[in-house]
Amino acid sequence: MLILSCSKPRQQAIPGIKTITTNNWNYGLFTFLPGDGSFIVGMLDSSKTLSISKYDDHANKIISKQYFDFDSIGIFSSVFMLSGNLVVSGFNASTEEYSVSSFDKNLELMWHYSHVITTSSGSLKVVSSCSSMDSNIFIVLCAPNSNTTSAPACYLTKLNAINGSILNAGTTITQGYHQYVPEYISSTADGLLLSGYYLDYDLTSSTLFPKNGFCMKIHENGSLIWNSTDSFNNVPNGIQFIANHNLVVEKDGSAAGISIYSKTAFTLPLHYDGGYNGQNDYSGAIVATKYDGATGKSYSKTFDVDSSASLPIICSTADGGYLIAATGNWSMNSDVEPTYGILIKTDDSFNVEWQKKYNNVAKYQNFSINNVVPLNNGYEMICLMSYKVNGSSKFEISILKTDLNGNILD
């Protein structure tokens, strides 16, 4: 659970922002931008009731549904659209359970699959999902052992998108002596792309610790096609690398990932694909990496932004380039300076075309960019804000739109 707090007064919001109050969110949250100007918000409260709503481009509620007894989710990890249906995955680390749910265009629950892991590997840490090339669903989960690299950490399962039945379960992903923690999975025509970080065993402390980032391509049977860590090995002295946060997969099979270099240790990633989770604060230099789809050969570029930047996101744009979003000064501590938004537009080689910094993106001091998508005439981002009223945390979701040059639209 991520709790954001703010003890300083509200700021003046910029024109053009549209806001909804989340009311009772205190356990889990996901957001999704279909790319047509609308947006979807799902909130899980402490009684495990899931409230899911769709809003139009003016933040008017169109559809709202409630579903009870969603005990298998504590953290939402992946949200995507498949054949017009919304697919949401997540996990509950305390019960060692993960789940996938499918909702139709009216947000009616079509099916819900959940499973408690029974492996001897370790505790469930991360779950991610994606659509397969045959319009079904892949799930990758990580359960690293606390004191060894001998047991496999990653498992791949395939579900039927129509009814949630298992098509293939328990495929093991094991590479060398590392335990891989995939934050992101995506299908290509000839395999699956995974990115995240891997763990190594420390003999002194007898524990696993985050070592470095990775991006690998595998077959559906778990066998390796390539594993790229070349760009991650040139980390400046004194910097601990933080793993890829998400990938953009192109039609030619290549992919672009977004990461940060950081001096701060971490235990779990802070930003998921559409969901939130957090253990430690971290920030650093934003780094984009491009991977060749056939060989995994990669190159990276570091962007000159504030050293406090964190929670990076990347998406492709209609002109073949990329849009990178990040949040500056984000922290789980309450006594911090106001956060701000960052957008960077690049070409397909990560050369910067324009860069924008948005102060006072929200009326409240503590906010973070949760998602960003391109529209026909610009870009849309969704932000989460927090503030306190009489000592109680309150949360709001805001939608912000820009033109193709990053200028805020009313």
DRENFIDREN-827599 format. One record per residue: residue in three letters; x, y, z of N, C-alpha, C, O in turn. Coordinates in steps of 0.02 Angstrom, whole numbers, plus 50000, padded with zeros to 5 digits. Last residue first. Example, Ala and Ser with C-alpha at 12.3 -4.5 7.8 and 13.67 -1.06 7.14 Angstrom:
// residues 2
SER506424988850354506844994750357506455000250394506705005750402/ALA506604971650390506154977550390506604983550390507124983450423/
END
This chain:
// residues 410
ASP496705120448898496145121748943495595116648933495075116948966/LEU498275112148888497655114148856497115115448908497075111748958/ILE499995115648902499385113748935498775116448899498755122348881/ASN501145110248781500815115848812500145113648841499755110248807/GLY501795100348709501815099948781501505105848817501585106548878/ASN501605100348575502225103448599502265103748675502705107048703/LEU500365095248553500935091148531501605094148551502125090848544/ASP499545100148708499585099548636500215095648618500555093048662/THR498925090748851499365095548820499295095048744499025090148718/LYS497945087948999498045087048927498495092648900498465098348923/LEU497655078749144497975084649116498115083249042498375077949025/ILE496665073749279496835072649209497095079249181496805084549191/SER496835067449445496765072949398497005070949329497475067049321/ILE496165061149593496445059449528496325065349481495765068049479/GLU496525062649768496175064649708496545062349646497155061649646/PHE496335058949940496655057849877496215060249820495595059849823/LYS496795062050110496295062250057496665061749990497245063949984/SER497145056950275497375057550206496785057450158496335053350165/SER496795066650420496635060850378496855062050306496765067550279/GLY497015078450489497465072850502497335066650460497715061850464/ASN496095087350434496025085150504496425078850518496195074450555/VAL496625081950283496085085850313495975083150383495795077350391/LYS497985081950169497685079850233497155084750256497215090850248/TYR498265074850006498275080350053497955077950117497685072450119/SER498825069549844498625068249913498675074549954499065079049940/MET498535063949675498715068949724498495066849794498035062849802/LEU499025057049524498745055549589498995060849638499595061949643/CYS498635059649350499035060949410498655059049473498035059549476/ILE498825056349180498395055649239498835055849301499365052649304/MET498935064749024499235061349081498755061449140498335065849147/GLU498985065448850498555065348909498915061748965499185056348955/TYR499415075348707499555070148755499105070948816498875076448832/GLY498865078448539499275080148596499385074148641499455068548617/ASN497925074648447498165081548444498595083448503498695089348517/ASN497675061248473497755063448404498075070348399498465071748353/LEU498735056948615498085057948583498205060348511498785061348491/PRO499775045848710499695050848656498975051048632498635045948629/VAL499765044848890499625041948825499605047448773499435053148789/VAL500305040549054500295045549000500175041948934500455036548923/ASN500155039149232500095036349165500105042049115499925047649131/ASN500465045749350500335038549352500335035349283500485029449277/ILE501395057649428501115055749363501065048249361501565044749369/SER500945063149593501395059449549501035057849484500425056649484/PHE501035075149728500685071749673501195067749633501805068749640/ASN500885085849855501165079249840500745075849787500175073849799/GLN500215098349860500935098049858501195091249834501675091049796/TYR498835101849754499125099249815499875098149806500115097149751/LYS498335105149634498215109849688498575107849751498615111749798/ALA499605101049511499015099549551498935104849604499395108649619/VAL500645107149450500225102849409499575101349445499055100449414/ASN501585116549495500885117249513500425113149467499885115449448/ASN502635115549350502535117149420501795117949433501415119749389/TYR503245105749233502595108449253502575109349329502505104549367/LYS504385106849104504325105849176503685109349199503595115349185/LYS504815099248949504385103748988504405101749062504445095949080/GLN505705098648800505675096348869505295101548910505425107548905/TRP505905092548632505715097648680505655094448749505565088448756/GLU506785083448576506465088448533506185094148575506225099948555/VAL508235074248608507695078248637507445083348587507835087148558/ASN508475058248543508695065248540508115069648562507555068848536/PHE508115044848538508115048148603508425055148602508625057748654/SER507885040348413508545039048441508645042548508509215043148531/ASP506645044648375506715037548386507405035548412507515029748431/ASP506535059948475506445056148414506585048848428506645046848486/THR505575065048622506185063348586506015060448518505445058648504/LYS504995075248751504835072448686505485071248648505905075748642/ILE504665074348919505215074848871504995071648807504825065648807/LEU503965081749062503835078348999504425079648953504675085248948/ILE503685081849234504195082449182503945078649121503735072849127/GLY502915090349374502915085649320503455087049268503655092849259/TYR503295091249551503155094249486503205088949433503495083649443/THR502995093949728503185089849671503015093549606502645098449607/PRO503625105249852503095103149806503375099049748503915100449721/GLU504725097549975504535102949931503995100549882503915094549873/VAL504105088650121504525089350062504305095450022503765098150034/ASP503545080450235503865086950238504365087650181504965087350191/SER503115067250215502635072750211502965079550206502675084150176/ASN503825054750110503855058850170503395064850161503295067150105/MET503835048949991503305046650036503325050450102502885049450145/SER504085060149854504315056849914503725054449953503175057249950/TRP504645068849709504165064349741504475060849800505055058749798/ASN505405077849638505335078949711504825074449743504605075849798/GLY504545075149484505095077949521504925079049594504365081049610/THR504115062049378503895066349433504505068749471504935064749489/ALA503975059849199504265058449265503985063449315503675068349296/ALA503875053449032503585057249088503915055149153504115049449161/ILE504255054048864504475051748930504175056348982504225062448977/LEU503835048648706503675053548758503855050448825503625044948842/TYR504675045948550504465043748616504285049848659504545055348650/GLY504345043548373504765045148430504475042648495504085037948496/GLY503445041648272503985036848279504465038148336504935034348347/ASP502375050148275502905051848228503505047148233504025048448203/ALA501565045748379501355044348311501905045748259501895042748205/THR502575038248511502175043648482502055042248408502395038048378/SER502665027248654502845029048585502355034348560501795034848584/CYS503125030948824502645028648775502875030848706503245035748700/ILE503715028648990503865029948920503295027348876503015022048891/ILE504035035249153503575031649108503795033349037504025038849024/PRO504795035649318504785037149246504315032549207504215026849225/LEU504935039149461504315036449432504275037549357503775040249333/SER505915054549472505775047549487505125045449451504815049549417/ALA507135067349500506625064249457506535056849474507025053349489/SER508105074249564507575071449606507035067949565506535065749593/SER508955079949475509175073649506508645070549550508715064749571/ASP508135086249329508285086849400508465080049430508155075049413/VAL508925080749176508365083249215508575083749288509135081849306/ASP509565075649044509765080849090509155083849123508885088949100/PHE509575058149019509275064749007509445069549063509465067749122/THR510565046148935510375049148999510135056248986510435060048948/LYS510305032348831510425039548836510165042048903509605040248924/SER510965017048761510595020948811510765028348805511275030248777/TYR510735002148663511095008348677510655012648722510045011848722/SER510944984448631510604990248658511054996448659511674995948657/LYS510464968848567510964974148570510634980648588510094982248562/GLY509524959148548509554962148614510084967548621510164970448674/THR509304953348424509924951848459509954954348531510364951948570/ALA508004956848380508294950448361508884948448405508964942548421/GLY507674969648428507224964048441507534957248428507354952348460/ASP508754980148516508624976948452508224970548465508404966548508/TYR508234992548628508454985648619508274983248549507714984148526/LYS508645007548710508345004448652508654997548641509264996848645/THR508315016548858508725011448825508325008348767507735006848775/ALA508485031248957508095027448908508555022648871509115024448854/VAL508535037249120508915033949067508435030149022508035026249047/ILE508635050449234508205046449191508625043649133509005047249101/ALA509485050149390509495052149320509045047549279509055041449288/GLY508405049549536509045049649502508975051849431508485055049412/SER507695042149685507675046649628508365046649596508845044149625/TYR506635034449807507245034649768507155039549711506585040949691/ASP505965027649958506015033149911506645032349870507155029849895/ASN505315010849973505805016049989505765021549937505565020449880/GLN504065005149934504395003249996504885008550018504865010650076/GLY502515004749845503125008149865503405005549930503025003849976/ASN501465004649701501715001249760502335004849782502665007949740/TYR500135006149583500635009149627500835004349682500425000449708/GLY499785003949406499645003349477500205006449519500685009149491/GLY500225005649276499535007549292499365006949365498825009249385/ASP501464996249299501104998149239500364999449256499944995049250/TYR502195003449446501994997849404501615000649344501485006549339/HIS503445010349543502945011649493502825005349451503285002449424/LEU504355005749637503845010449658503285011249607502705012649625/PRO504964989149669504874994949625504294999249648503804996849677/LEU505714985349828505224983849776505144989949732505254995549755/THR506874990049890506664983049899506154980849848506154975049828/PHE508364999949867507644998749862507494991449874507934987149868/ALA509545013449897509355006349893508595005649889508235010249907/THR510065027249800509665024749856509485017549846509275015649791/LYS510625032749692511085031149747510725027849805511035025749854/SER510145028049525509995030549592510535028549641510865023449634/TYR509515029949362510095028449404509965031549473509705037049477/ILE507985023549295508365028849327508985025949359508985020149381/SER507165019849137507455018049201507715024349235507675029749207/ILE506275012549002506435018549040506645016549110506345012049140/GLY506515005148838506385004848909506575011248944506995014948919/ALA505924999748683506235005248720506025004748793505435004048808/ALA506214987048559505884989548620506274995248649506884995648642/SER505814978348405506254981948450505864984748509505244984748508/GLY504824973348323505074969148377505584972348422505764969548474/ASP504254981948235504814977948210505124973448263505634970248251/LYS503314988548313503074983648265503634979248238503524973448220/GLU503964989948483503804992448417503584986748370503674980848387/VAL503544991648651503744986848599503504989448532502904990848523/VAL504134999548788503715000748730503974996048675504554996548656/LEU504164995048961504424994548894503904996648843503304995748854/ASN504565001449125504104998649076504444998749008504955002148998/HIS505715001449209505035002149236504504999649188504044996149208/ASN507264993349239506774995949192506084996249224505894991649261/ALA507984996349407507794992449347507334996249300507065001549316/ILE509335006249458508645004149469508365001449403508515004149350/PHE511005005149515510525005249460509845002749481509784997849518/GLN511845016249618511525009649614510995009949561510575014449561/ILE513375024649604512665024449585512415017349586512735012849557/GLY514715024649623514295026949678513555026749664513145028549706/ASN515155027649455515355025649522514885028649575514685034449570/PRO513885024549329514385028749362514535026349432514115023349465/VAL513765009349238513455013649288513985017949322514495015149342/ASN513805000049131514195006249130513895011449178513775017149159/ASN512924989649133513564988649166514004994849166514524994849199/PHE511804991849060511744992749132512414992149168512474994049226/SER512064988648931512004995748946511984996949021512135002449044/ASP512094974348943512684978248923512634985448945513104988248973/THR511134965348965511314969449024511894973949007512174977149051/SER509994955448886510394961348878510504964848945510024967048977/ASN509804940048822509774943448886510254949348883510864948348878/TRP508834930248706509404934448723509274937848790508704938348813/ILE508104918048723508304920448656508894925148663509404924248629/LEU507904904248834508164911048822508304912148747508574907748713/SER506354896048874507054895948851507264902848827506854906748802/GLY505004896348904505474899048953506194899048932506614901848967/ASN504124893348807504324887848851504844889948902505094885748940/GLU504034904848732503484903348777503654897648825503354897048878/HIS505704911948737505174908348704504614906948756504724907748816/ILE506254928748785506204921448795505674918548748505234922148724/LYS507344941948814506834939248770506844931648776507364928548772/MET507644954048944507774947748910507184945948864506624948048875/CYS508484966049031507944965248983508104958848945508654958148918/PHE508904971949196508964967349140508384968349092507864971149110/GLY509914979749326509334979149283509454974149228510014972249214/ASN510614972949479510634976849418509994975849379509584971649396/LYS510404968349614511064969249586511064973949526511474978549524/PRO509624967349770509564969549701510254971249672510634975049702/PHE510054952549865510014959749859509954961649786510214958049743/LEU509764939549983509764941849914509714949349913509374952349955/THR510894935450119510254937750092510334939250017510894940249992/SER512034934350199511624928450185510924930350161510424927250179/SER512944944150217512304944950252511844939050243511314938650275/THR514024938350145514124941450211513484941750250513464939850309/LEU513554933950022513804929050069513874931850140513784928250189/ASP512154938149935512704941149972512934936350026512554934850072/TYR511574934049776511624931849845512244934949877512794934349851/ASP510594945249673511184941049686511214939449760510924942949801/LEU509234948349563509494947849631510114943349632510144938349597/TYR508774960149434508924953549459509274953849527509554958949545/TYR507364969249366508024968949397508144961749421507684957849426/GLY506614971249209506574972349280507274972549310507714975749283/SER505714963549074506204968249100506084969349174505534968449199/LEU505414952648938505374953849010505894959049029506444958949002/LEU504554947948794505054952448822504914953448896504344954948915/LEU504344932848704504114937348757504694941548782505244939048790/GLY504194929248525504394928048594504074932848643503604936448626/ASP503904933748397504324927748405504554926548477505054923148488/ALA503094944848404502914939648356503304933148367503064927748349/THR502934948148582503144949948514502964944048469502724938948492/SER502214953948736502264948948682502534952048618502394957848602/SER502944958748891502584960548830502714955248777503254952248774/ILE503104963549061503104958249011502714960548951502204963948958/TYR503974970149202503574971349142503644965349095504184962349091/GLU504744966949307504224972049319503744972549260503194975049267/PRO505444952049362505184955749305504634960649325504134958749356/VAL506784947549436506164950649461505874954749404506064960649397/TYR507794932949441507534938649404506864940949432506434936849449/GLN509204927849516508484927349522508194933749493508324939249517/HIS510664920349440510274926049462509544924049473509304919249444/TYR511454910949386511414910949458510994916749485510984917949545/GLY510604906349235511214906949275511074906849349510644903249373/GLN508944908349231509524910249192510124911049238510154915849276/THR507344902049217507954901949256508544903449211508624900349159/ILE505704900749225506194905049192506814905349236506794908649288/THR504534887749202505054890749244505534894749201505744892549147/THR502804886649189503434886949152503954890749192503824896349214/GLY501544885749252502134883549287502774883349248503264880249270/ALA500354881649124500534884149190501204881649212501424876149195/ASN499224885348997499884882649011500114885749077500084891749085/LEU497894888649008498124885448946498804882148956498944876848928/ILE496604889949124497324889249115497474885549050497214880149037/SER495254901649096495514894949109496264894649093496514898549053/GLY494644913649067495134913449121495404906649137495764905849187/ASN493804914948957493504912549020494004912049078493804910249134/ILE494514921948858493784921648856493494919748923492984922648944/ALA495874920648870495594927248881494834927248883494524931948907/ASN496684908148958496204909348905495854915948918495564916848972/LEU498384910849013497664910149025497264911348961497474915048917/LYS499954904649059499534907349005498804905749019498624900049034/THR501354908749162500704905349154500324908649097500364914749088/LEU502984906849223502564909549170501934905349163501974899249158/TYR504024911849357503584906849328503114910149279502874915749291/CYS505584914149440505064916549395504674910749364504954905549346/ALA506554908149519506154913449549505554915349506505054917949532/PRO507274892349564507034897149515506554902149547506214900649595/ALA508584890649686507894889149665507664894249614507844900149619/SER509844896249710509794889549679509104887949654509034884249605/THR510094907349776509934908349706509844901649671509774901349610/THR509474910749942509834906749894509654908649823509104911349812/ASN508624916750036509324915550053509704911250004510224908350021/SER507314918849995507634923950037508374922750048508734927350067/ASN506814916449827506994913549891507404918649931507804922349902/PRO505574925749738506284924349753506374921349822506064923549870/ALA504434924549639504424922549709505144920749730505294914849738/CYS503534932349513504184931449543504104929849617503744933349653/LEU502614928649364502654930249435503354928749461503704924449434/VAL501744933149220502394931249247502404933349320502234938949337/ILE500474928249112500634930849179501334928549196501504922649188/PHE499654931648958500234928948993500294932249062500174938249069/ILE498174928148872498494932048924499084928248953499024922448972/ASN497694929248696497594926648764498034930648812498244936248795/SER497974932648564497424936048600497224932448664496644932548683/ASP499134927548514498514924148495497914926548536497414923048542/MET500104935148576499994936348505499364932848480499084934848429/SER499414940348737499834936148695499674937548621499174940748606/SER499484954048850499124950148801499624946148759500184948448747/CYS500174952449018500114955648952499684951348907499534945648924/SER500744955549188500364951849137500344955849072500474961849072/SER501614952249341501474956549284501124952349232501184946249231/VAL502024952649511501634949349460501524954349403501354960149416/VAL503184950349643502974954249586502554949849539502724944049529/LYS503294941849759503504948749760503204952949704502974958549717/LEU503024928249864502794931749805502954939149810502774942449859/SER504424919949936503834924049944503674927749879504124930049844/GLY505024904449861505054909949909504404913749909503894911349885/SER505024890449811505514895449795505554900849848506084901749878/SER504154880349813504624880649870505134886049860505624886449897/THR502474884949766503174883249751503584883549815503394886749864/THR501184888449766501364882749809502074880549796502264874949813/ILE500184903049764500774899449742500954894049792500884894849853/VAL498484903349730498984903749784499594899849763499544893949745/HIS497564912349611497944906349627498434907849683498764913049683/SER496154917449513496624918449568496954911849585496664906549576/TYR495194925749393495624920049407496094921849464496414927049462/HIS493634930349344494164932049392494554925649408494264920849433/TRP492644937249209492924931749248493484934349292493774939649281/MET491884949049188491784943149147492044936849181491704931749182/LEU491094962249264491604957149274491434950949234490914947849243/GLU490764976549169490484970549200491044965349206491414964249159/LEU491164987749102491484986349166491144980849205491214980349266/ASN490744988348975490304991449025490544990349096490194991649144/LYS491664980748908491664987948895491214991848943491294997848950/ASP492144968749038491934970648971491904978248965492094981849011/PHE493594963149125492974967049126492794969049055493234970749015/SER494504950749209494324953649144493644956949149493164953949175/SER495904948249318495184949349308495064952549241495474956549217/VAL497034938049405496904941849343496144942349336495784937449346/SER498134936349549497494935749513497494939949450497894944549441/TYR498994927749682498974932549627498334931349588498024926049593/GLU499564925749850499054924549799499104929849744499224935649758/GLU500124926249977500484922749923500014921049866500054915649836/THR499584934250073499264927750064499594923550009499374917949995/SER500424945250066500304942150131499984935350126500094931050169/ALA500404949549933501014946449959500894942850025501224937850040/ASN499334948249811499294949549883499884945849914499864939749922/PHE499234956049649499424950749695499354953049767499324959049781/GLY498554957949481498834960349544499004954549589498944948749569/SER497814964149328498144959049368498434962249431498544968249434/VAL496504966749215496864969349273497174963549312496834958649326/VAL495884971349061496194965849099496624968849154497054973049141/LEU494464975948974494974978349020495234972449061494834969049094/ASN494114972648801494004971248872494594973748913495164973648890/GLY494454974048669493944978448696493794977448769493384981048798/SER495524965048657494894963948620494324967848649493764965348653/LEU496194971548798496254965748754495574964448722495094962748758/MET497154983448885496534982048849496664976248801497174976148767/PHE497864982549053497904983348980497234981548949496804978548981/VAL498854983649195498194985249168498274986149092498694989949070/SER499704976749334499654977849262498934979149242498474976049268/SER499574977649477500224977849445500204979249370500644982649344/PHE498914981849634498784981249563499444982149526499834986749540/ILE498994973249784499354978049741499144976749669499204971049646/GLY498144964349833498354969549879498684975149841498664980949861/ILE496964952149791497344957949769497504962449828497074964249868/SER496124942549839496744940249807497184945949782497724944749755/ASP494934947749885495464946349933496124944649902496644945249934/PHE493734954849844494334954449802494944953249847495404957349848/ASP492404956249896492824950349911493394949449861493524943849839/PHE491404964249767491594962849836492054956749839492094952749793/TYR491304977949659491374970749666491684969249734492154972549755/GLN490394990549574490724988349635490724980749637490234977449621/LYS490495003149444490314996449469490684995149534491214998049547/SER489985015749333490285014149398490025007449423489425006149422/ILE490165026449193489985019849219490325018949287490885021249297/ILE490425040349187489985037149138489705030549166489115029149162/LYS490765055549266490715048249274490205045349226489635047549224/ASN491745067749188491075065749208491035058149212491265054749166/ALA492935072749139492935069849207492235068649233492125068449294/HIS492885075249008492755080949053492705078749125492465082449168/ASP493015063548942493585068148938493475074548978493915078848981/ASP492225052149062492335054948996492905060048998493225060949049/TYR492655037749161492495044849155492615047249084493045044549049/LYS492235023049249492485026049188492225033149183491645034549199/SER492715013749395492295018749361492645021149298493255021349293/ILE492595002249526492905003649461492435008149422491845006649415/SER493004996249681492575001149647492935003149582493495005549584/LEU493084981949772493374985249715492844989849684492314987549663/THR493344978549940492834980249890493164984249834493484989349847/LYS494114975550050494224971949988493644972649939493474968049902/SER494064984250153493594978650157493634974250095493224969650087/SER494934994250114495174989450164494694983550174494904978350200/ASP494684995749934494704998250003494894992650050495014986950029/LEU495294999449777495154993949823495214996449894495734999149913/MET494835006749625495065007749694494845001849737494274999649733/GLY495145012049460494935006649504495235007549573495825009049579/VAL494695022049326495015021949391494725016049431494115015349435/ILE494955027349159494645022449205495045022349270495665022449269/PHE494535040249040494995036749085494605032349133494015033549147/SER494525047548873494215045048934494735041948980495315041248960/GLY495335049948764495165055548807494815053548871494795057348919/ASP495705038348706495175042048672494945048148712494435051248696/GLY496575030848778496855034548722496335038348682496495041348631/PRO496265024348896496155020748833496435024348772496535021248720/LEU497155023949038496975028848987496885025148921497385023048891/PHE496905018949205497025016949136496765022349090496215024949099/THR497455014949371497165019649323497325017149253497815013549243/PHE497205007649533497475007549466497115012649423496555014549437/LEU497575004349704497325008949654497605007149586498195005349581/GLY497234999149874497524998149808497205002649757496625004649765/TYR496905005949999497234999449996497584998249929498174996549928/ASN496095016650006496615016150058496985009550054497335007750101/TRP494865026949941495435022749924495935022549981496165027850003/ASN493685034249955493825028950003494415024449983494455018750006/ASN493895047749867493525046149928493845040549970494235042050015/THR494395053249753494385046049758494025043449820493875037549825/THR493745066049652493945064049719493875056549726493355053649708/ILE494445072149500493925068449535494195066549604494795065449612/THR494805085849389494945081949449494335078249474493775080849470/LYS495725092949261495065090449280495175085149335495595080749328/ILE496565107749210496585101349246495885099349268495495103649290/GLY496485120349154496415114649111496415107949146496285102849114/PRO497695130249246497075129549207497085122949168497615120349151/ILE498425123749399498485126749334497835125849296497445121249311/ALA497975127549569498025122849513498095126649448497845132249441/GLN498885133449703498415135349651498505130749591499055130249565/GLN499085121449838499325126349790498775128149742498255124849739/ARG498735119050013498615117649943498895123249900498945129049921/PRO500035118750140499405120950110499345119050036499845117750003/LYS500765103250203500795110250184500155112150148499775107850126/SER500745089850223500585093950281500575101350264500405105350307/CYS500315074950146500525081850135500295086050194499715085850213/SER500625058350086500365063150134500645069950121501165070750089/LEU500215042450023500525048950012500215053850061499625053550076/ILE500495025950038500145031350071500525037750058501095038450080/LEU500285010949958500655017249956500225022549988499665023749966/MET500424994050000500005000050000500445006250000500925006650038/
END
